[in-house]
Amino acid sequence: MKKIEAIVKPFKLDDIKDRLDEIGVQGMTVSEVKGFGRGGGKAPIYPGAEYIIDFVPHIKIELVIEDSQLQNVLDAIMESAYTGHVGDGKIFVIPVEDAIRIRTGERGPDALS
């Protein structure tokens, strides 16, 4: 099993959710997050003043999938999150040793569906 953490632009969430639904991904966790990458934030100019915003709002999508789904999920996220502009985001792939459904005690891939 793998855990996917994708940090993406907020307005791309619906596109990503719809695309993941199309390929059979049944669940995810979504959090509002703030951060910055290589760009170091942004410096918007408002009338009479320029100021730095150090942290840019993004969305973090987390999901755990079976290994066989990995490439399809990565492709779906990359295609639907892409804008071609700085700040499109990052995807992290993390190995998952086990998953347990609390209600039933199911473990491993059985706990994911």
Secondary structure, DSSP 8 states (H G I E B T S, - for coil): -EEEEEEE-GGGHHHHHHHHHHTT----EEEEEEE--TT-SB--EETTEE--B--EEEEEEEEEE-GGGHHHHHHHHHHHH--SSTT-EEEEEEE----B-TTT--BGGGGT-
